[in-house]
Amino acid sequence: MPDLTQSIQAAFSERFGERIAVDPALPGLDELHRIAAHRVHRRYLARDVSPDLLRLLCACAMSAPSKSDLQQADILIVREKARRDAIADLLPEMPWLRDAPVFLVFLANGSRLPQVSQWRGKPFPNDHLDLLFNAVVDASLVLATFMRAAEAVGLGCCPISVIRDHARVISDMLALPDKVIPVAGMCLGWPAEAGAITPRLSLGTTLHEERFEDGDLAQQIDAYDRRRARSRPYRNQRDPARFGVASFYGWSEDKARQYAVPLRADFGAFVRAKGFRLD
Ligand SMILES: Cc1cc2nc3c(=O)[nH]c(=O)nc-3n(C[C@H](O)[C@H](O)[C@H](O)COP(=O)(O)O)c2cc1C
């Protein structure tokens, strides 16, 4: 299937700025193409996603692998308009949250396993950081699998981690018990526009063989900044009043500015208050 081969290569050339070999005889090229062409969507048509389709996507998501088969990820569907609006009100900078036909929350659930141990009359000497870590990994895999399923049927998604800026309020709103925390929200709907591929750091930076190798990282980041600026230049610079106006504004400048501001410094306290131990 030469068309798909070329489309995958075109997507990766945009993504990584390099030609990736694709054997046209491989099965599953359509799936690889969807993965290669991934992009989040933040604008949606005014068209519902049927409950049956949503349930199908959740079933696909919950088919993701699970660490030790512990199954520590849950999905919460927020349908009620008042609750949706209350969450959207907390995040006015992200109007796609209010507009999306569907809003979900992906949860790390560290509460089931200790309960099971108790019901089976067993000790639970594993109430430490690993419990949280495993549950967050499971939730992340479920989230990624959900996106893959949604994109396969032509839906568009945008994960929403900024709900964690209001973790306590949202946790109360959704009645999350102890040891259940939100990992990310998710907007879902039929895309209103095609969207575009976001370039990633080159595989030379993020793909390692045998030993971790950082090499000339600063130079590689600089090259990435310039490659990315050619196809996806930033429209606005963050906080020019504090940082000035950069003559060249690339990804690294943007991320450095973004993380020059304390973000969710209270998140550890929230996670502890939800009963997770972080040691
Ligand atoms: C865990 C996670 C949380 C995210 N949180 C937000 C968010 O709060 N708001 C938002 O608009 N986009 C969010 N995104 C989307 C990213 O900004 C997006 O994936 C990134 O810019 C790369 O774009 P791409 O996915 O189209 O390649 C999130 C993505 C992930 C994986």
The ligand as an SDF file (V2000), in Angstrom:
LIG
                    3D

 31 33  0  0  0  0  0  0  0  0999 V2000
   -1.3260   14.0800   30.1270 C   0  0  0  0  0  0  0  0  0  0  0  0
   -1.6370   15.2250   29.1890 C   0  0  0  0  0  0  0  0  0  0  0  0
   -2.2060   16.3740   29.6980 C   0  0  0  0  0  0  0  0  0  0  0  0
   -2.5530   17.4310   28.8540 C   0  0  0  0  0  0  0  0  0  0  0  0
   -3.1700   18.5360   29.3760 N   0  0  0  0  0  0  0  0  0  0  0  0
   -3.6120   19.5000   28.5510 C   0  0  0  0  0  0  0  0  0  0  0  0
   -4.3780   20.5870   29.0670 C   0  0  0  0  0  0  0  0  0  0  0  0
   -4.6030   20.7250   30.2720 O   0  0  0  0  0  0  0  0  0  0  0  0
   -4.8710   21.5040   28.1860 N   0  0  0  0  0  0  0  0  0  0  0  0
   -4.6510   21.4020   26.8460 C   0  0  0  0  0  0  0  0  0  0  0  0
   -5.1510   22.2470   26.1090 O   0  0  0  0  0  0  0  0  0  0  0  0
   -3.8950   20.4020   26.3300 N   0  0  0  0  0  0  0  0  0  0  0  0
   -3.3950   19.4400   27.1430 C   0  0  0  0  0  0  0  0  0  0  0  0
   -2.6820   18.3900   26.6330 N   0  0  0  0  0  0  0  0  0  0  0  0
   -2.4160   18.3130   25.1810 C   0  0  0  0  0  0  0  0  0  0  0  0
   -0.9640   18.6500   24.8730 C   0  0  0  0  0  0  0  0  0  0  0  0
   -0.7830   20.0400   24.9750 O   0  0  0  0  0  0  0  0  0  0  0  0
   -0.6220   18.1080   23.4730 C   0  0  0  0  0  0  0  0  0  0  0  0
   -0.6810   16.7190   23.5000 O   0  0  0  0  0  0  0  0  0  0  0  0
    0.7820   18.5860   23.0620 C   0  0  0  0  0  0  0  0  0  0  0  0
    0.7730   19.9780   22.8320 O   0  0  0  0  0  0  0  0  0  0  0  0
    1.2720   17.8980   21.8120 C   0  0  0  0  0  0  0  0  0  0  0  0
    0.3230   18.0260   20.7750 O   0  0  0  0  0  0  0  0  0  0  0  0
   -0.1840   16.7270   19.9940 P   0  0  0  0  0  0  0  0  0  0  0  0
   -0.7830   15.7900   21.0130 O   0  0  0  0  0  0  0  0  0  0  0  0
   -1.2170   17.2490   19.0130 O   0  0  0  0  0  0  0  0  0  0  0  0
    0.9900   16.1270   19.3170 O   0  0  0  0  0  0  0  0  0  0  0  0
   -2.2900   17.3410   27.4670 C   0  0  0  0  0  0  0  0  0  0  0  0
   -1.6720   16.1710   26.9680 C   0  0  0  0  0  0  0  0  0  0  0  0
   -1.3570   15.1350   27.8060 C   0  0  0  0  0  0  0  0  0  0  0  0
   -0.7220   13.8930   27.2480 C   0  0  0  0  0  0  0  0  0  0  0  0
  1  2  1  0
  2  3  1  0
  2 30  2  0
  3  4  2  0
  4  5  1  0
  4 28  1  0
  5  6  2  0
  6  7  1  0
  6 13  1  0
  7  8  2  0
  7  9  1  0
  9 10  1  0
 10 11  2  0
 10 12  1  0
 12 13  2  0
 13 14  1  0
 14 15  1  0
 14 28  1  0
 15 16  1  0
 16 17  1  0
 16 18  1  0
 18 19  1  0
 18 20  1  0
 20 21  1  0
 20 22  1  0
 22 23  1  0
 23 24  1  0
 24 25  2  0
 24 26  1  0
 24 27  1  0
 28 29  2  0
 29 30  1  0
 30 31  1  0
M  END
$$$$
